[in-house]
Amino acid sequence: MAKKGEESNFEIQKANKPTVEMVAEQLLDGNLKKDFMKFLDWLKQEKIRLQWGSTNSFNANYKGKRVARIEIGRGGRNCANHISIIIHTAERDKFAGYLEGQTEEVVDIFMKNISKTCNDCGVCAPGKSFDISGKHYERVCFDGLGSHGLRYINPDAEQTEIVKKLMNARKDYIMKMLTLGLNPGTAY
């Protein structure tokens, strides 16, 4: 937090709009930085554009629609060596469409991240029931997932591959919805 009379990091970044590479250069080092830079190269290859969103946070967009949010240094706290990648998926009534046509591996990854039974707390009661790839899911809870963003903190090589698969699933969903003339939503 800025001291009285000083500009906050948010105000400075809002005026200057740093690139994700600039922020990574300041706050990351070692293998985390090296692996993150490779991930950024992958994003470019996939035509996923990064846009400054807030202090040390960047929106990853494809065809103008949100795919993920990348946060470095815990936002305004400027913590060294901290990356958070939040994959945007689909709104709770569109999971079947989001995962339709995806490999069983991607469906399993996604469902392992969100599968818990609704306990009628009121957030999503009574949960959502749906079929994906021939499997029926009953009373799936959505509490704590926002609009179904899957968060990976300091992903290792294996988790980065999962992140890529889930981001590609979101890209596929965006293209499918745009092709049908429908809005894939922002998922956030």
C-alpha positions as a Python dict, from the first residue, in 0.01 Angstrom:
ca = {
    (1, 'M'): (0, 0, 0),
    (2, 'A'): (129, 342, -90),
    (3, 'K'): (207, 589, 183),
    (4, 'K'): (2, 906, 197),
    (5, 'G'): (98, 1132, -90),
    (6, 'E'): (272, 854, -286),
    (7, 'E'): (138, 680, -595),
    (8, 'S'): (34, 320, -544),
    (9, 'N'): (176, 38, -754),
    (10, 'F'): (-170, 12, -914),
    (11, 'E'): (-168, 379, -1016),
    (12, 'I'): (184, 350, -1158),
    (13, 'Q'): (100, 34, -1354),
    (14, 'K'): (-233, 173, -1472),
    (15, 'A'): (-49, 472, -1622),
    (16, 'N'): (237, 267, -1770),
    (17, 'K'): (69, -67, -1852),
    (18, 'P'): (375, -292, -1805),
    (19, 'T'): (405, -611, -2007),
    (20, 'V'): (388, -944, -1834),
    (21, 'E'): (754, -994, -1923),
    (22, 'M'): (847, -671, -1739),
    (23, 'V'): (667, -782, -1423),
    (24, 'A'): (810, -1134, -1447),
    (25, 'E'): (1159, -986, -1483),
    (26, 'Q'): (1110, -793, -1158),
    (27, 'L'): (943, -1060, -944),
    (28, 'L'): (1053, -1402, -1069),
    (29, 'D'): (1386, -1578, -1081),
    (30, 'G'): (1545, -1917, -1134),
    (31, 'N'): (1355, -2208, -1286),
    (32, 'L'): (1017, -2051, -1212),
    (33, 'K'): (1108, -1753, -1430),
    (34, 'K'): (1261, -1971, -1704),
    (35, 'D'): (957, -2201, -1716),
    (36, 'F'): (716, -1907, -1707),
    (37, 'M'): (891, -1744, -2004),
    (38, 'K'): (850, -2072, -2197),
    (39, 'F'): (481, -2068, -2104),
    (40, 'L'): (454, -1712, -2237),
    (41, 'D'): (607, -1831, -2566),
    (42, 'W'): (341, -2104, -2580),
    (43, 'L'): (67, -1845, -2526),
    (44, 'K'): (199, -1645, -2821),
    (45, 'Q'): (205, -1956, -3041),
    (46, 'E'): (-156, -2024, -2945),
    (47, 'K'): (-255, -1665, -3030),
    (48, 'I'): (-358, -1599, -2671),
    (49, 'R'): (-299, -1231, -2603),
    (50, 'L'): (-209, -1091, -2265),
    (51, 'Q'): (-347, -757, -2152),
    (52, 'W'): (-274, -574, -1829),
    (53, 'G'): (-575, -606, -1599),
    (54, 'S'): (-466, -484, -1257),
    (55, 'T'): (-154, -467, -1042),
    (56, 'N'): (76, -747, -1163),
    (57, 'S'): (-226, -923, -1319),
    (58, 'F'): (-290, -995, -1684),
    (59, 'N'): (-593, -1117, -1874),
    (60, 'A'): (-528, -1390, -2130),
    (61, 'N'): (-771, -1348, -2420),
    (62, 'Y'): (-848, -1544, -2734),
    (63, 'K'): (-1071, -1391, -3003),
    (64, 'G'): (-1153, -1117, -2752),
    (65, 'K'): (-1280, -1363, -2491),
    (66, 'R'): (-1116, -1446, -2159),
    (67, 'V'): (-924, -1773, -2137),
    (68, 'A'): (-735, -1715, -1813),
    (69, 'R'): (-598, -1462, -1569),
    (70, 'I'): (-232, -1461, -1475),
    (71, 'E'): (-120, -1300, -1150),
    (72, 'I'): (244, -1249, -1059),
    (73, 'G'): (365, -1160, -711),
    (74, 'R'): (24, -1194, -543),
    (75, 'G'): (-111, -884, -710),
    (76, 'G'): (-12, -562, -537),
    (77, 'R'): (189, -738, -267),
    (78, 'N'): (490, -788, -498),
    (79, 'C'): (582, -1126, -347),
    (80, 'A'): (882, -1276, -522),
    (81, 'N'): (843, -1603, -709),
    (82, 'H'): (465, -1632, -701),
    (83, 'I'): (253, -1707, -1008),
    (84, 'S'): (-117, -1783, -1008),
    (85, 'I'): (-294, -1895, -1326),
    (86, 'I'): (-673, -1903, -1315),
    (87, 'I'): (-825, -2094, -1605),
    (88, 'H'): (-1166, -1968, -1708),
    (89, 'T'): (-1396, -2249, -1806),
    (90, 'A'): (-1771, -2205, -1854),
    (91, 'E'): (-2069, -2085, -1658),
    (92, 'R'): (-2238, -2353, -1449),
    (93, 'D'): (-2509, -2426, -1704),
    (94, 'K'): (-2265, -2469, -1992),
    (95, 'F'): (-2021, -2736, -1874),
    (96, 'A'): (-2145, -3000, -2115),
    (97, 'G'): (-2081, -2763, -2406),
    (98, 'Y'): (-1743, -2658, -2269),
    (99, 'L'): (-1621, -3017, -2236),
    (100, 'E'): (-1803, -3161, -2536),
    (101, 'G'): (-1554, -3312, -2778),
    (102, 'Q'): (-1265, -3291, -2531),
    (103, 'T'): (-1054, -3596, -2456),
    (104, 'E'): (-1143, -3813, -2160),
    (105, 'E'): (-820, -3691, -1998),
    (106, 'V'): (-931, -3325, -2014),
    (107, 'V'): (-1278, -3410, -1880),
    (108, 'D'): (-1121, -3610, -1594),
    (109, 'I'): (-879, -3327, -1509),
    (110, 'F'): (-1163, -3078, -1501),
    (111, 'M'): (-1399, -3295, -1297),
    (112, 'K'): (-1129, -3384, -1043),
    (113, 'N'): (-1081, -3012, -985),
    (114, 'I'): (-1448, -2935, -926),
    (115, 'S'): (-1612, -3257, -810),
    (116, 'K'): (-1767, -3236, -470),
    (117, 'T'): (-2127, -3294, -374),
    (118, 'C'): (-2345, -2992, -300),
    (119, 'N'): (-2438, -2972, 68),
    (120, 'D'): (-2717, -2716, 11),
    (121, 'C'): (-2528, -2422, 165),
    (122, 'G'): (-2717, -2185, -62),
    (123, 'V'): (-2438, -2078, -298),
    (124, 'C'): (-2532, -2323, -570),
    (125, 'A'): (-2800, -2537, -402),
    (126, 'P'): (-2899, -2792, -508),
    (127, 'G'): (-2582, -2815, -717),
    (128, 'K'): (-2586, -2897, -1085),
    (129, 'S'): (-2645, -3231, -1252),
    (130, 'F'): (-2517, -3289, -1604),
    (131, 'D'): (-2383, -3547, -1848),
    (132, 'I'): (-2039, -3519, -2005),
    (133, 'S'): (-1893, -3776, -2242),
    (134, 'G'): (-2146, -4039, -2140),
    (135, 'K'): (-2090, -3995, -1766),
    (136, 'H'): (-2357, -3853, -1536),
    (137, 'Y'): (-2257, -3611, -1259),
    (138, 'E'): (-2512, -3544, -986),
    (139, 'R'): (-2542, -3243, -750),
    (140, 'V'): (-2197, -3102, -832),
    (141, 'C'): (-2108, -2814, -597),
    (142, 'F'): (-1978, -2485, -738),
    (143, 'D'): (-1906, -2305, -409),
    (144, 'G'): (-1569, -2132, -407),
    (145, 'L'): (-1505, -2165, -778),
    (146, 'G'): (-1623, -1819, -871),
    (147, 'S'): (-1752, -1875, -1220),
    (148, 'H'): (-1556, -2194, -1243),
    (149, 'G'): (-1201, -2077, -1264),
    (150, 'L'): (-941, -2340, -1187),
    (151, 'R'): (-639, -2194, -1007),
    (152, 'Y'): (-284, -2323, -1035),
    (153, 'I'): (-19, -2166, -812),
    (154, 'N'): (345, -2189, -920),
    (155, 'P'): (264, -2474, -1159),
    (156, 'D'): (536, -2732, -1210),
    (157, 'A'): (599, -2890, -1553),
    (158, 'E'): (317, -3145, -1513),
    (159, 'Q'): (67, -2884, -1395),
    (160, 'T'): (171, -2648, -1676),
    (161, 'E'): (74, -2918, -1927),
    (162, 'I'): (-264, -2945, -1752),
    (163, 'V'): (-302, -2566, -1769),
    (164, 'K'): (-231, -2577, -2143),
    (165, 'K'): (-491, -2851, -2199),
    (166, 'L'): (-756, -2661, -2002),
    (167, 'M'): (-674, -2337, -2184),
    (168, 'N'): (-704, -2517, -2517),
    (169, 'A'): (-1041, -2655, -2405),
    (170, 'R'): (-1153, -2298, -2335),
    (171, 'K'): (-1025, -2189, -2678),
    (172, 'D'): (-1219, -2473, -2842),
    (173, 'Y'): (-1533, -2370, -2651),
    (174, 'I'): (-1490, -2007, -2758),
    (175, 'M'): (-1453, -2106, -3123),
    (176, 'K'): (-1751, -2343, -3105),
    (177, 'M'): (-1976, -2076, -2953),
    (178, 'L'): (-1859, -1804, -3193),
    (179, 'T'): (-1916, -2037, -3489),
    (180, 'L'): (-2274, -2090, -3368),
    (181, 'G'): (-2319, -1714, -3329),
    (182, 'L'): (-2345, -1747, -2949),
    (183, 'N'): (-2163, -1562, -2673),
    (184, 'P'): (-1922, -1792, -2486),
    (185, 'G'): (-1936, -1554, -2189),
    (186, 'T'): (-1643, -1420, -2001),
    (187, 'A'): (-1665, -1688, -1729),
    (188, 'Y'): (-1580, -1410, -1481),
}
